[in-house]
Amino acid sequence: MHVFVTGGTGHTGSHIVPELVAAGHEVTGLARSDAAAAALSALGAKVRRGELQDLDGLKEAAAESDGVIHVAHRQDLLPSGGIDAVAAAEVPIMLAYGEALAGTGKPLVAAGSIGSPGNGRTLDRLATEEDPALPVGDEHRGTLRARNVVETAVIGLAERGVRSSVVRIANIAHSTTDRAGFLPTLIALAKERGFAGYPGDGTNRWNAVHVRDAATVFRLALEQGPAGAYWHAVGDEGIPVREIAEAIGSRLGLPAVSIPLDELVLPGYFGFLTNVVTRSYPASNLITRRTLGWEPARPGLLADLDNGHYFPSPDVPAI
């Protein structure tokens, strides 16, 4: 299968490309710079120069392919317009793919986000692939509200003869190449503050996945996923935040410390992460495993922290 991939040099995409190549697919990746083009070539992909703003170019690339995997975002819009601006730019991209692929039955697999199926931080029910990305009336989830608009656009293309689906990537995506995700941020905070903090009793849970396992979900969805489906790229369904903080503290030789919830309303330890780090995001992968035959094979989050690559020795450069 000839697959057109966007975001092929990002954290997730740089694992999706070799996953596809190893499975025998021919991959063409979108590159906006010489550096991105070189990185894609090194991963075994052909290169198509272009940008996400060029909708005609995206339509042409999609029409020439046997399927599309889209994991790129207009990150350049974040400083001025926030996540709403990023999502607003995503919708016409999805509709452009729809024009190119309508009536063909070809797959379009787009990256999505896992949200909470209810309000509050003491959620017990796992979010499932059948849940909408954003529960109605949850005023604290602006990010997922914006992403839900994009996911809805993708799923809607199934009615136009596109085998479209959404892979919801776990809130924490970890790997040896994770440089700017949730874990590096928590580690940096612990180093700066001198302790690894967690909110309240730290029993709120976060889902996680090894990025190489997530890449396999994208491939399986492309190869065999039915139209109009959501998939959960989730390895750990729900790890208490306290355990994450304790694992970070242990590796750094720092204590794990509870931060009272009533102190989190003020700018403090977690800063801009306060509104999300206090919430629960447990999520199931049952439908994904049963339907696609996917089984996570890489280390879970806590085991990956023990592997040491998040805490390189000062004398050994990170790779």
C-alpha positions in Angstrom: 0.0 0.0 0.0 1.3 3.5 -0.8 0.6 5.6 2.2 0.8 9.4 2.5 1.9 10.5 6.0 1.9 14.0 7.6 3.8 14.7 10.8 6.3 11.9 10.0 9.1 13.6 11.8 7.2 14.3 15.1 7.3 12.1 18.2 4.5 9.8 17.0 5.0 10.1 13.3 8.7 9.2 13.4 7.6 5.8 14.7 4.7 5.4 12.4 6.8 5.7 9.3 9.3 2.8 10.1 6.3 0.8 11.4 4.7 1.1 7.9 8.0 0.5 6.1 8.7 -2.6 8.1 5.2 -4.0 7.2 6.0 -3.6 3.5 4.2 -0.3 2.7 5.6 2.4 0.6 5.5 5.7 2.5 5.6 9.3 1.2 6.0 11.9 3.9 5.2 15.6 3.9 8.2 17.8 4.6 8.3 21.6 4.8 12.1 21.9 5.3 15.3 20.3 4.2 15.9 18.9 7.7 12.4 17.2 7.7 13.1 15.8 4.2 16.4 14.4 5.4 14.8 12.9 8.5 12.0 11.2 6.4 14.5 9.8 4.0 16.5 8.3 6.9 13.3 6.6 8.1 12.8 5.0 4.7 10.1 7.3 3.3 9.9 9.2 0.0 9.5 12.9 0.4 6.9 15.3 -0.8 7.8 18.9 -0.1 4.9 21.1 1.0 2.9 22.6 3.9 -0.4 21.9 5.6 -1.7 25.3 4.4 -1.5 24.0 0.8 -4.9 22.2 0.6 -4.6 21.5 -3.1 -1.3 19.9 -2.5 -2.7 17.7 0.2 -5.6 16.7 -2.0 -3.2 15.7 -4.8 -1.0 13.7 -2.4 -4.1 11.9 -0.9 -5.5 11.1 -4.4 -2.2 9.6 -5.5 -2.0 7.4 -2.4 -3.8 4.2 -1.3 -4.4 5.7 2.2 -3.5 8.6 4.4 -2.2 8.9 8.0 -2.5 12.4 9.4 -0.7 13.2 12.6 0.6 16.8 11.8 -0.8 19.9 13.4 -0.4 23.7 12.8 1.7 24.2 15.9 2.7 27.6 14.6 -0.8 28.8 15.4 -0.6 28.0 19.1 1.2 31.2 20.3 -1.4 33.5 18.7 -4.6 31.5 18.6 -4.2 28.6 21.0 -5.7 25.1 20.5 -8.9 26.5 19.0 -6.9 28.1 16.1 -5.0 24.8 15.6 -8.3 22.9 15.4 -9.9 25.4 13.1 -7.0 24.9 10.7 -7.4 21.1 10.9 -11.0 20.9 9.8 -10.5 22.2 6.2 -7.5 19.8 5.9 -9.8 16.8 6.8 -12.4 18.1 4.4 -9.7 18.3 1.7 -8.8 14.7 2.2 -12.5 13.9 2.0 -12.7 15.5 -1.4 -9.8 13.5 -2.6 -10.8 10.2 -1.2 -14.7 10.4 -1.4 -16.2 7.2 -2.8 -12.9 5.3 -3.0 -13.2 3.4 0.3 -9.5 4.3 0.9 -8.4 4.7 4.5 -7.9 8.0 6.3 -6.5 7.6 9.8 -6.2 10.8 11.9 -4.7 11.4 15.3 -7.1 12.3 18.1 -7.1 12.8 21.9 -8.6 10.8 24.8 -10.8 12.7 27.2 -12.7 12.0 30.3 -16.3 10.6 29.9 -17.4 12.6 33.0 -16.6 15.6 35.0 -14.4 15.8 38.1 -11.2 14.2 39.2 -12.6 11.1 41.0 -13.8 9.3 37.9 -14.0 5.6 38.2 -15.3 4.6 34.7 -12.8 4.0 32.0 -13.3 6.0 28.8 -14.0 3.7 25.9 -13.8 3.9 22.2 -17.5 4.5 22.1 -17.3 7.7 24.2 -17.3 11.1 22.5 -14.1 13.0 22.9 -15.8 15.6 25.0 -18.8 15.2 27.3 -21.4 17.9 26.8 -21.3 20.7 29.4 -17.7 20.1 30.6 -16.5 23.7 30.6 -13.0 22.8 31.7 -12.0 20.8 28.7 -11.5 23.4 26.0 -8.6 21.6 24.5 -10.6 18.4 23.9 -13.7 20.4 22.8 -11.5 21.8 20.0 -10.1 18.4 19.1 -13.6 16.9 19.1 -14.5 19.2 16.2 -11.7 17.7 14.2 -12.6 14.1 15.2 -16.2 14.6 14.2 -15.1 15.9 10.8 -13.0 12.8 10.2 -15.6 10.4 11.3 -18.2 12.2 9.2 -16.2 11.3 6.1 -17.3 7.7 6.5 -20.7 8.7 5.0 -18.8 9.9 1.9 -17.2 6.6 1.1 -13.9 7.2 3.0 -12.7 4.5 5.4 -12.0 7.1 8.0 -11.1 6.5 11.6 -9.5 8.3 14.6 -6.7 7.0 16.7 -6.9 8.6 20.1 -3.4 8.7 21.5 -3.0 8.3 25.3 -2.4 11.4 27.4 1.1 10.3 28.1 3.1 9.0 25.1 6.5 7.9 26.2 9.6 6.5 24.4 13.3 7.0 24.1 12.7 9.9 21.8 10.3 11.8 24.0 11.8 15.3 24.5 8.9 17.6 25.1 6.0 15.5 26.4 4.2 15.3 29.7 6.9 13.3 31.4 9.9 15.5 30.5 7.8 18.4 31.8 7.2 16.7 35.2 10.8 15.7 35.4 12.0 19.3 34.8 9.5 20.6 37.4 10.8 18.1 40.0 14.4 19.2 39.3 13.5 22.8 39.5 11.4 22.6 42.7 13.5 20.0 44.5 10.7 17.5 44.9 8.2 15.6 42.7 4.8 17.0 43.4 1.4 15.4 42.9 -2.1 16.9 43.5 -3.9 16.1 46.7 -3.8 12.3 47.5 -2.6 11.7 43.9 -5.2 9.0 43.2 -6.4 10.6 40.0 -5.3 8.4 37.1 -3.7 9.0 33.8 -3.5 6.7 30.8 -0.3 6.1 28.9 1.2 4.3 25.9 4.6 3.6 24.5 4.8 5.4 21.2 6.0 2.3 19.3 2.8 0.6 20.4 0.8 3.6 19.3 2.4 3.4 15.9 1.2 -0.1 15.5 -2.4 1.0 16.2 -2.2 3.5 13.3 -0.9 0.8 11.0 -3.6 -1.7 12.0 -6.3 1.0 11.6 -5.0 1.8 8.1 -4.8 -1.8 7.1 -8.0 -3.2 8.5 -10.0 -0.7 10.6 -13.7 -0.2 9.6 -15.0 3.2 8.6 -16.3 5.6 11.3 -14.4 4.0 14.2 -12.4 5.4 17.1 -9.4 3.5 18.4 -7.6 3.9 21.8 -3.8 3.7 21.6 -3.6 3.1 25.3 -1.2 0.7 27.1 -1.6 1.6 30.8 -5.3 2.3 31.3 -4.9 4.4 34.4 -1.8 5.0 36.6 -2.3 7.1 39.8 -0.4 10.4 39.5 1.1 9.8 42.9 2.8 6.7 41.5 4.2 8.7 38.6 5.6 11.3 40.9 7.1 8.7 43.2 8.8 7.0 40.2 10.2 10.3 39.1 11.3 11.2 42.6 13.0 7.9 43.1 15.0 8.2 39.9 16.1 11.8 40.8 16.7 11.1 44.5 14.0 13.5 45.5 10.9 13.1 47.7 7.4 12.8 46.3 5.3 15.5 48.0 1.5 16.1 48.0 0.3 19.5 47.1 -3.0 20.3 48.7 -5.8 20.9 46.2 -6.8 24.2 47.7 -3.3 25.5 47.0 -3.5 24.5 43.3 -5.9 27.3 42.4 -2.9 29.7 42.6 0.0 29.7 40.2 2.4 27.3 41.8 4.1 24.0 41.3 2.3 22.8 38.1 1.8 26.2 36.5 -0.2 25.9 33.2 -0.6 22.2 33.8 -2.8 22.7 36.9 -6.1 22.3 35.2 -5.2 19.0 33.6 -2.9 17.4 36.2 -5.7 17.3 38.8 -8.1 15.4 36.6 -8.6 11.7 35.9 -8.3 10.1 32.5 -8.6 6.3 32.8 -9.2 4.8 29.4 -9.9 1.3 28.1 -8.3 -0.3 25.0 -10.6 -3.3 24.9 -12.4 -2.6 21.7 -9.2 -1.7 19.9 -7.5 -4.9 21.0 -10.5 -7.1 20.1 -11.2 -5.5 16.7 -7.7 -4.8 15.4 -5.9 -7.7 17.2 -3.6 -5.2 18.8 -1.6 -6.0 21.9 0.8 -3.5 23.6 4.3 -5.1 23.5 6.5 -2.3 24.7 7.3 -1.3 28.4 4.6 0.4 30.3 5.1 3.9 31.7 6.6 3.0 35.1 8.9 0.4 33.5 10.0 2.9 30.9 10.9 5.3 33.6 13.1 2.6 35.1 14.9 2.1 31.8 16.8 5.3 32.5 16.6 7.2 29.2 14.5 9.9 30.8 17.3 10.4 33.4 20.6 10.2 31.4 23.9 10.3 33.2 25.6 13.7 33.0 28.5 12.0 31.4 26.4 10.1 28.8 24.6 12.2 26.2 21.0 11.4 25.6 20.2 9.6 22.2 
